[in-house]
Amino acid sequence: MDLSWLVSLIGPGNTNLASTLVLYSFVIAAGVYLGKLKIAGVSLGVTFVLFVGILMGHFGYTVNAEVLKFIREFGLILFIFSIGIQVGPGFFSSFKKGGMRLNGLAVLAIALNVAIVLAIFYIDGNTSIYALVGVMSGAVTNTPGLAAAQQTADSVEAINTMSMGYAAAYPLGVCGIIGAMFLIKALFKIKTDREIASVEDANNASLHKPNIISVEVTNPLIDGKTLFQIHDIIQTDFVISRLLHDGTIIIPTSKTEVHQGDKLYVVISTSDVERFEAVIGPQIEMDWEWTQKEVVSRRILITKSEYNGVELGSLRLHSAYKVNATRVNRAGVDLLASPGLRIQMGDRLTVVGDINDISRLADKLGNSMKRLNEPNMITIFVGILFGIILGSIDIGFGMKLGLAGGPLVIAILLSRFGYKFHLVTYTSSSASLLMRELGICLFLASVGISSGAGFAETVFNTTGMWWVIWGFIITFVPLVVVGCIARGVYKINFLSIMGLMSGGYTDPPALAYATGSTGSDVPAVAYSTVYPLTMFLRVVAAQGIILAFM
């Protein structure tokens, strides 16, 4: 049997379209599979695609230069844009007072990373800035930074050198983050169970979450006052979804009067409960389900794009539908349904009223999961279009945001302000994950294949040894400094420090270790707090160093 066609298809050195597709398919499939394997509870994840690509490149597999460049850049754009859409909603809120300290420490770590890279460059004198930027990106496990730097580089040799430095430093980068956690824990003699107990006792994070209580009106001074007047007296946000007066359930409005003996079903922040009780009356135990069957509570899914970004108060829920909104669930987080809150596609609105009125409102707002599963292709490609345009603009001193920075900035802005331009930025988690993983796999496979030919000769020698050493220093030293400041000066809970370290280095394997070893979601909260700003600054820092030395 003649198998020359098979040899031609899968053998090294062939650059036709079919062989290229086979090569990419194998590299990505094998890389993703191997990335799932865990060593001491830690896996390298999708980054293993890079190492499989390097291996195939080492054995002579190549791709047409123009095709490889297109796939690499297109994968980069998909990955960066999806990252921007993901982190955008939390990017601006991360600057609020609750996250300022953690973000400040994360920025300090980035500054120390850059300072160490520059110090090595000037002291060593033998290591190129391209290699060091690649080593830094691997040391802090940040692939977007590598991508941005490579997109800025002016030669194929520089791009390949960065890839080799990244690959050399990455494995020890993951281990270095976890090692820094162990060191901080040992230095300050931290007991994890005590840290968990401390979080549970304080539970400060829940103070502003909506809390549902039943209250009996006992204060004679508010007898006969409307809910609007009571809002002015208490001066806090709350929603009364149901009111029991003389045995009858009422769906109240701002003009509804409250009388002694009335019973209220209230949604209010935990931190405001004491003030509310002081004015209205004490909490009571009451089962609202049996009091009046006509009044029910339901969740409605916002799936019509025309309501994306609309203020909740403008829906006129009570006057038009005779229902009250009590809270809005967004990405798993409950928000108080205040009139000024802008709803978004994918929000789940909890309303109370007659079942028929709720059904009419549900028809108006969509309430269709199928609609949410449809990808918003217009927003994606409009964002990519303007991201490339922005990335091509000279912003001064010969600097450009490039194909990494431009789409990242536009994606962040669209995710926050897209509703003002009638653009729906909601993307289901599965669709977002698919776009992100597909993009990073295409990018890493391209980078690995292109740099594989000279990888062994460059890395497995004294030069490679120093890259690994430099990488470990870049990883470890800033984390120890930041960890000591976080614990020694600010007395931050160790679980939050673990999340800070993982998020500051944008490292999911380290976060998986932190949450798995503690059984708590506190590290994930800190991770998500610093991740948006860190991701942006990592891209800017890597790109900025290359531009400064070109």
C-alpha positions as CSV (number, residue, x, y, z in Angstrom):
1,M,0.0,0.0,0.0
2,D,1.3,3.4,-0.9
3,L,1.4,5.6,2.2
4,S,3.4,8.4,0.7
5,W,0.3,10.6,1.0
6,L,0.2,10.0,4.8
7,V,3.9,10.8,5.1
8,S,3.4,14.0,3.1
9,L,0.5,14.9,5.3
10,I,2.1,14.4,8.8
11,G,5.8,14.4,8.0
12,P,8.1,17.3,9.0
13,G,9.0,20.0,6.5
14,N,5.6,20.2,4.7
15,T,3.9,23.6,4.7
16,N,0.8,23.0,2.6
17,L,-2.6,23.8,4.1
18,A,-3.6,20.3,5.1
19,S,-0.3,19.6,6.9
20,T,-0.5,22.9,8.7
21,L,-4.0,22.1,10.0
22,V,-2.9,18.6,11.1
23,L,0.1,20.1,12.9
24,Y,-1.9,22.7,14.8
25,S,-4.6,20.2,15.7
26,F,-2.0,17.8,17.1
27,V,-0.1,20.5,19.0
28,I,-3.2,21.9,20.6
29,A,-4.8,18.6,21.4
30,A,-1.7,17.1,22.9
31,G,-0.9,20.3,24.8
32,V,-4.3,20.7,26.3
33,Y,-4.3,17.0,27.4
34,L,-0.9,17.1,29.0
35,G,-1.7,20.4,30.6
36,K,-4.4,18.7,32.7
37,L,-1.9,16.4,34.3
38,K,-1.1,17.5,37.9
39,I,2.2,17.2,39.7
40,A,1.9,17.8,43.5
41,G,-1.6,19.1,42.8
42,V,-0.4,21.8,40.3
43,S,-0.9,21.7,36.5
44,L,0.5,24.0,33.8
45,G,-2.9,24.2,32.1
46,V,-3.1,25.4,28.5
47,T,0.5,26.7,28.6
48,F,1.6,23.1,27.8
49,V,0.5,23.8,24.2
50,L,3.7,26.0,24.0
51,F,5.9,23.2,25.0
52,V,4.4,20.7,22.6
53,G,4.8,23.3,19.8
54,I,8.5,23.8,20.8
55,L,9.0,20.0,20.7
56,M,7.4,19.8,17.2
57,G,9.5,22.7,16.0
58,H,12.6,21.1,17.3
59,F,11.9,18.0,15.2
60,G,11.6,20.0,12.0
61,Y,7.9,20.8,11.7
62,T,7.4,24.2,10.2
63,V,4.5,26.5,9.0
64,N,4.5,29.0,6.2
65,A,5.8,32.3,7.7
66,E,2.8,34.4,6.6
67,V,0.3,31.8,7.7
68,L,2.0,31.4,11.0
69,K,2.0,35.1,11.6
70,F,-1.7,35.4,10.8
71,I,-2.7,32.6,13.1
72,R,-0.5,33.9,15.9
73,E,-1.9,37.5,15.6
74,F,-5.5,36.4,15.2
75,G,-5.2,34.1,18.2
76,L,-3.7,36.9,20.2
77,I,-6.5,39.3,19.3
78,L,-9.2,36.7,20.2
79,F,-7.5,36.0,23.5
80,I,-6.8,39.6,24.5
81,F,-10.3,40.8,23.5
82,S,-12.0,38.0,25.5
83,I,-9.8,38.8,28.5
84,G,-10.8,42.5,28.3
85,I,-14.5,41.6,28.1
86,Q,-14.1,39.4,31.1
87,V,-12.2,41.8,33.4
88,G,-13.9,45.0,32.2
89,P,-16.9,45.0,34.5
90,G,-14.6,44.7,37.6
91,F,-11.9,47.0,36.2
92,F,-13.3,50.3,37.5
93,S,-14.9,48.9,40.6
94,S,-11.6,47.4,41.7
95,F,-10.4,51.0,42.5
96,K,-13.1,51.4,45.2
97,K,-11.8,51.6,48.8
98,G,-12.2,47.9,49.4
99,G,-9.7,47.0,46.7
100,M,-7.4,50.0,46.8
101,R,-5.0,48.4,49.2
102,L,-4.8,45.0,47.4
103,N,-4.4,46.7,44.1
104,G,-1.7,49.0,45.5
105,L,0.3,45.9,46.6
106,A,-0.2,44.2,43.3
107,V,1.1,47.3,41.5
108,L,4.1,47.3,43.8
109,A,4.8,43.7,42.8
110,I,4.7,44.7,39.1
111,A,7.0,47.7,39.7
112,L,9.5,45.3,41.5
113,N,9.3,42.8,38.6
114,V,10.3,45.6,36.2
115,A,13.0,47.0,38.4
116,I,14.6,43.6,38.8
117,V,14.5,43.0,35.0
118,L,16.2,46.4,34.4
119,A,18.8,45.7,37.2
120,I,19.7,42.3,35.6
121,F,19.9,43.9,32.2
122,Y,22.4,46.5,33.3
123,I,24.4,44.4,35.8
124,D,24.6,41.2,33.7
125,G,25.3,42.9,30.4
126,N,25.1,39.6,28.4
127,T,21.4,39.0,28.4
128,S,19.3,40.8,25.8
129,I,16.3,42.8,26.8
130,Y,14.1,40.6,24.6
131,A,15.2,37.5,26.5
132,L,14.6,39.2,29.9
133,V,11.1,40.4,28.9
134,G,10.3,36.8,27.9
135,V,11.7,35.5,31.2
136,M,9.7,38.1,33.1
137,S,6.5,37.1,31.3
138,G,7.2,33.4,32.1
139,A,8.2,34.2,35.7
140,V,4.9,36.0,36.4
141,T,3.0,33.4,34.3
142,N,1.5,36.2,32.1
143,T,1.0,35.1,28.5
144,P,-0.7,38.4,27.4
145,G,2.4,40.3,28.4
146,L,4.5,38.0,26.3
147,A,2.1,38.5,23.4
148,A,2.1,42.3,23.7
149,A,5.9,42.4,23.8
150,Q,6.2,40.0,20.8
151,Q,3.8,42.1,18.8
152,T,6.0,45.2,19.5
153,A,9.3,43.4,18.6
154,D,10.9,44.3,15.3
155,S,12.3,40.9,14.2
156,V,11.5,37.2,14.1
157,E,14.7,36.5,16.1
158,A,13.5,38.8,18.9
159,I,10.1,37.1,19.0
160,N,11.6,33.6,19.2
161,T,14.1,34.8,21.9
162,M,11.2,36.0,24.1
163,S,9.4,32.7,23.6
164,M,12.4,30.7,24.7
165,G,12.8,32.9,27.8
166,Y,9.1,32.5,28.6
167,A,9.3,28.7,28.3
168,A,12.4,28.5,30.4
169,A,11.0,30.6,33.3
170,Y,7.3,29.5,33.3
171,P,7.4,26.1,35.2
172,L,9.5,27.5,38.1
173,G,7.3,30.6,38.0
174,V,4.2,28.6,39.0
175,C,6.2,26.8,41.7
176,G,7.8,30.1,42.9
177,I,4.3,31.6,43.6
178,I,3.3,28.7,45.7
179,G,6.7,28.7,47.4
180,A,6.3,32.3,48.4
181,M,3.0,31.5,50.0
182,F,4.7,28.8,52.1
183,L,7.5,31.2,53.1
184,I,5.1,34.0,54.2
185,K,3.1,31.4,56.1
186,A,6.2,30.2,57.9
187,L,7.7,33.7,58.6
188,F,4.6,34.9,60.3
189,K,3.7,31.5,61.9
190,I,0.2,31.6,60.3
191,K,-2.3,28.9,61.1
192,T,-4.7,28.5,58.1
193,D,-7.6,27.3,60.3
194,R,-7.4,30.5,62.4
195,E,-7.4,32.6,59.2
196,I,-10.5,30.9,58.0
197,A,-12.2,31.3,61.4
198,S,-11.3,35.0,61.4
199,V,-12.9,35.5,58.0
200,E,-16.0,33.7,59.1
201,D,-16.3,35.7,62.3
202,A,-15.7,39.1,60.7
203,N,-17.7,38.3,57.5
204,N,-17.3,41.9,56.5
205,A,-17.8,41.1,52.9
206,S,-21.5,40.3,53.6
207,L,-22.3,43.7,55.2
208,H,-23.5,45.2,52.0
209,K,-25.2,42.2,50.5
210,P,-29.1,42.3,50.4
211,N,-30.6,40.8,53.5
212,I,-34.3,39.8,53.7
213,I,-36.1,40.4,57.0
214,S,-39.6,40.7,58.4
215,V,-40.4,43.7,60.6
216,E,-43.4,44.8,62.6
217,V,-44.2,48.5,62.8
218,T,-44.2,49.6,66.4
219,N,-43.1,53.2,66.3
220,P,-46.1,55.6,66.7
221,L,-44.1,58.5,65.3
222,I,-44.2,57.0,61.8
223,D,-47.8,56.0,61.9
224,G,-49.5,57.3,58.7
225,K,-46.3,58.2,57.0
226,T,-45.6,57.1,53.4
227,L,-42.7,54.9,52.4
228,F,-41.2,57.9,50.5
229,Q,-41.2,59.9,53.8
230,I,-39.7,56.9,55.7
231,H,-36.9,56.8,53.1
232,D,-36.1,60.4,53.9
233,I,-36.1,59.7,57.7
234,I,-33.9,56.6,57.6
235,Q,-31.7,57.8,54.7
236,T,-30.7,54.4,53.6
237,D,-31.6,52.1,50.6
238,F,-34.2,49.4,51.2
239,V,-37.1,47.8,49.3
240,I,-40.4,46.7,50.9
241,S,-41.7,44.1,48.6
242,R,-44.8,43.2,50.6
243,L,-46.9,44.8,53.4
244,L,-49.5,43.1,55.6
245,H,-52.2,45.5,56.7
246,D,-55.4,44.3,58.4
247,G,-54.8,40.8,57.1
248,T,-54.4,41.9,53.5
249,I,-51.1,41.7,51.5
250,I,-50.3,44.9,49.6
251,I,-47.6,45.4,47.0
252,P,-46.6,48.9,48.3
253,T,-45.5,52.0,46.3
254,S,-43.7,55.1,47.5
255,K,-47.1,56.6,48.3
256,T,-48.3,53.7,50.5
257,E,-48.9,54.7,54.1
258,V,-47.5,52.6,57.0
259,H,-49.4,52.1,60.2
260,Q,-48.7,50.6,63.6
261,G,-49.2,46.9,63.6
262,D,-48.3,46.5,59.9
263,K,-45.8,43.8,59.0
264,L,-43.2,44.5,56.3
265,Y,-41.2,42.2,54.1
266,V,-37.9,44.1,53.6
267,V,-34.8,43.7,51.4
268,I,-32.0,45.8,52.9
269,S,-28.2,45.7,53.4
270,T,-27.1,43.9,56.5
271,S,-25.2,47.0,57.7
272,D,-28.4,49.0,57.6
273,V,-30.7,46.6,59.5
274,E,-30.0,48.1,62.9
275,R,-30.8,51.6,61.8
276,F,-34.0,50.4,60.1
277,E,-35.2,48.5,63.2
278,A,-34.5,51.6,65.4
279,V,-36.9,53.7,63.4
280,I,-39.6,51.1,62.3
281,G,-39.7,48.3,64.9
282,P,-38.2,44.9,65.7
283,Q,-37.7,41.9,63.5
284,I,-40.3,39.1,63.6
285,E,-40.5,35.6,62.4
286,M,-43.2,35.3,59.7
287,D,-44.0,32.9,56.9
288,W,-45.1,35.0,53.9
289,E,-45.8,32.1,51.7
290,W,-49.1,31.1,53.3
291,T,-50.5,34.6,54.0
292,Q,-51.8,35.2,50.4
293,K,-51.3,32.8,47.6
294,E,-51.9,35.4,44.9
295,V,-48.6,37.2,45.8
296,V,-45.6,35.2,44.6
297,S,-41.9,35.9,44.1
298,R,-40.2,35.0,40.8
299,R,-36.9,35.6,39.0
300,I,-37.0,37.1,35.5
301,L,-34.0,36.8,33.2
302,I,-33.1,40.0,31.2
303,T,-32.6,38.8,27.7
304,K,-33.8,41.6,25.4
305,S,-31.1,43.9,24.2
306,E,-33.2,47.1,24.3
307,Y,-33.2,47.0,28.1
308,N,-29.4,46.7,28.4
309,G,-28.2,49.7,30.4
310,V,-31.7,50.9,31.3
311,E,-32.3,52.3,34.8
312,L,-34.5,50.0,36.8
313,G,-36.7,52.9,37.9
314,S,-37.6,53.7,34.2
315,L,-39.4,50.3,33.9
316,R,-42.2,51.7,36.0
317,L,-42.7,48.2,37.5
318,H,-45.4,49.1,40.0
319,S,-47.5,51.5,38.0
320,A,-47.4,49.5,34.8
321,Y,-47.2,45.9,36.2
322,K,-48.2,46.2,39.9
323,V,-45.0,44.3,40.9
324,N,-42.0,45.3,43.1
325,A,-38.4,44.5,42.3
326,T,-36.4,43.4,45.4
327,R,-33.0,42.5,44.1
328,V,-30.9,41.9,41.0
329,N,-28.5,39.0,40.6
330,R,-25.6,39.7,38.4
331,A,-22.9,37.1,37.8
332,G,-23.9,35.3,41.0
333,V,-23.9,38.5,43.1
334,D,-27.1,40.0,44.6
335,L,-27.6,43.7,44.2
336,L,-30.2,45.9,45.9
337,A,-32.9,46.8,43.3
338,S,-32.6,50.6,43.7
339,P,-34.3,52.8,41.0
340,G,-30.9,54.1,39.7
341,L,-29.4,50.6,39.1
342,R,-28.8,50.0,35.4
343,I,-29.8,46.5,34.4
344,Q,-27.8,44.5,31.9
345,M,-28.3,41.5,29.7
346,G,-28.1,38.3,31.7
347,D,-29.3,40.0,35.0
348,R,-31.8,38.0,37.0
349,L,-34.5,40.3,38.5
350,T,-36.4,39.1,41.5
351,V,-39.9,40.6,41.5
352,V,-43.0,40.1,43.8
353,G,-46.6,40.4,42.7
354,D,-49.5,38.6,41.1
355,I,-48.3,35.7,38.9
356,N,-50.2,37.1,35.8
357,D,-48.5,40.5,36.2
358,I,-45.1,38.8,36.6
359,S,-45.8,36.8,33.4
360,R,-46.5,40.0,31.5
361,L,-43.3,41.6,32.7
362,A,-41.3,38.5,31.9
363,D,-42.6,38.6,28.3
364,K,-41.5,42.2,28.1
365,L,-38.0,41.6,29.5
366,G,-37.4,38.5,27.5
367,N,-36.8,35.7,30.1
368,S,-35.4,33.5,27.4
369,M,-32.3,31.4,28.1
370,K,-32.0,30.6,24.4
371,R,-31.6,34.3,23.6
372,L,-28.6,34.5,26.0
373,N,-27.0,31.5,24.3
374,E,-26.8,33.4,21.0
375,P,-23.3,35.0,20.6
376,N,-23.2,38.8,20.1
377,M,-21.0,38.7,17.0
378,I,-21.5,42.4,16.1
379,T,-20.1,43.5,19.5
380,I,-17.1,41.2,19.2
381,F,-16.0,42.3,15.7
382,V,-16.9,46.0,16.3
383,G,-14.6,45.8,19.3
384,I,-11.9,44.0,17.4
385,L,-12.2,46.6,14.6
386,F,-11.8,49.6,16.8
387,G,-9.2,47.8,19.0
388,I,-6.9,47.3,15.9
389,I,-7.5,51.0,14.9
390,L,-6.6,52.2,18.4
391,G,-3.6,49.9,18.6
392,S,-2.3,51.4,15.3
393,I,-2.3,55.0,16.6
394,D,0.9,56.5,17.6
395,I,0.3,57.7,21.2
396,G,3.6,59.5,21.5
397,F,7.4,58.8,21.5
398,G,6.8,56.2,18.7
399,M,4.7,54.1,21.1
400,K,1.6,52.2,19.9
401,L,-0.8,50.0,21.9
402,G,-0.5,47.4,19.1
403,L,-2.7,44.3,18.5
404,A,-2.6,43.4,22.1
405,G,-3.1,46.7,23.9
406,G,-5.7,48.2,21.5
407,P,-8.2,45.4,21.7
408,L,-7.7,45.1,25.4
409,V,-8.5,48.8,26.1
410,I,-11.5,48.7,23.8
411,A,-12.8,45.5,25.3
412,I,-12.6,47.0,28.8
413,L,-14.4,50.1,27.7
414,L,-17.1,48.2,25.8
415,S,-17.8,45.9,28.7
416,R,-18.4,48.9,31.0
417,F,-19.9,51.5,28.6
418,G,-21.1,49.5,25.7
419,Y,-24.8,49.8,26.6
420,K,-24.5,53.6,25.8
421,F,-23.9,52.6,22.2
422,H,-26.6,49.9,22.2
423,L,-24.0,47.2,22.1
424,V,-24.7,44.1,24.1
425,T,-21.5,42.8,25.7
426,Y,-23.0,39.9,27.6
427,T,-21.4,36.7,26.6
428,S,-22.2,33.3,28.2
429,S,-19.4,31.8,30.2
430,S,-19.1,28.9,27.8
431,A,-18.8,31.1,24.8
432,S,-16.3,33.5,26.5
433,L,-14.2,30.5,27.6
434,L,-14.2,29.0,24.2
435,M,-13.1,32.2,22.5
436,R,-10.4,32.8,25.1
437,E,-9.0,29.2,25.0
438,L,-9.1,29.0,21.3
439,G,-7.2,32.3,21.0
440,I,-4.5,31.4,23.5
441,C,-4.1,27.9,22.0
442,L,-3.6,29.3,18.5
443,F,-1.2,31.8,19.8
444,L,0.9,29.4,21.9
445,A,1.0,26.8,19.2
446,S,2.3,29.4,16.7
447,V,4.9,30.7,19.2
448,G,6.1,27.2,20.1
449,I,6.4,26.0,16.5
450,S,8.3,29.1,15.4
451,S,10.8,29.0,18.2
452,G,11.3,25.2,18.5
453,A,14.1,24.9,16.0
454,G,16.7,26.7,18.2
455,F,15.2,26.0,21.6
456,A,17.4,23.2,22.8
457,E,20.7,24.9,21.7
458,T,19.7,28.1,23.4
459,V,18.1,26.9,26.6
460,F,19.9,23.7,27.6
461,N,23.2,25.4,28.4
462,T,24.7,28.1,30.6
463,T,22.5,30.8,29.0
464,G,19.3,28.8,29.7
465,M,20.5,28.1,33.3
466,W,20.8,31.8,33.9
467,W,17.4,32.4,32.4
468,V,15.9,30.0,34.9
469,I,17.8,31.7,37.8
470,W,16.8,35.2,36.7
471,G,13.2,34.0,36.3
472,F,13.1,32.6,39.8
473,I,14.4,35.8,41.3
474,I,11.8,37.9,39.3
475,T,9.1,35.6,40.6
476,F,10.1,35.1,44.2
477,V,11.6,38.4,45.5
478,P,8.6,40.7,44.7
479,L,6.1,38.2,46.2
480,V,8.1,37.9,49.4
481,V,8.4,41.7,49.7
482,V,4.7,42.3,49.0
483,G,3.6,39.4,51.3
484,C,5.6,40.8,54.2
485,I,4.2,44.2,53.7
486,A,0.6,42.8,53.4
487,R,0.9,40.7,56.6
488,G,3.4,42.7,58.7
489,V,2.2,46.2,58.0
490,Y,-1.5,45.9,56.9
491,K,-2.4,42.7,58.8
492,I,-4.2,41.3,55.8
493,N,-5.7,37.9,56.2
494,F,-3.5,35.2,54.8
495,L,-6.2,33.8,52.6
496,S,-6.5,37.2,50.9
497,I,-2.7,37.3,50.5
498,M,-2.8,34.0,48.7
499,G,-5.4,35.5,46.3
500,L,-3.3,38.6,45.9
501,M,-0.3,36.6,44.9
502,S,-2.2,34.5,42.5
503,G,-4.1,37.5,40.9
504,G,-1.0,39.7,40.9
505,Y,0.7,37.1,38.7
506,T,-2.5,36.2,36.9
507,D,-1.9,32.6,37.7
508,P,-4.9,30.2,37.8
509,P,-2.9,27.1,38.9
510,A,-1.7,29.1,42.0
511,L,-5.3,30.2,42.7
512,A,-6.5,26.6,42.4
513,Y,-3.9,25.6,44.9
514,A,-5.0,28.4,47.3
515,T,-8.7,27.6,47.2
516,G,-8.1,23.8,47.3
517,S,-5.8,23.9,50.3
518,T,-8.0,26.3,52.3
519,G,-11.5,25.2,51.2
520,S,-12.4,28.9,51.1
521,D,-13.5,31.3,48.3
522,V,-11.7,34.2,50.0
523,P,-8.5,33.8,47.8
524,A,-10.8,33.9,44.7
525,V,-12.3,37.2,45.9
526,A,-8.9,38.8,46.3
527,Y,-7.8,37.3,43.0
528,S,-10.7,38.9,41.2
529,T,-10.1,42.2,42.9
530,V,-6.6,42.6,41.6
531,Y,-6.8,40.6,38.4
532,P,-8.3,43.3,36.1
533,L,-5.8,46.1,36.9
534,T,-2.9,43.6,37.0
535,M,-3.7,42.1,33.7
536,F,-3.8,45.5,32.1
537,L,-0.5,46.7,33.7
538,R,1.3,43.4,32.9
539,V,0.6,44.0,29.2
540,V,1.6,47.6,29.3
541,A,4.8,46.9,31.3
542,A,6.1,44.2,29.0
543,Q,5.3,46.2,25.9
544,G,6.7,49.4,27.5
545,I,10.1,47.8,28.2
546,I,10.5,46.7,24.6
547,L,9.5,50.1,23.3
548,A,11.9,51.8,25.6
549,F,14.9,49.8,24.3
550,M,14.1,49.7,20.6
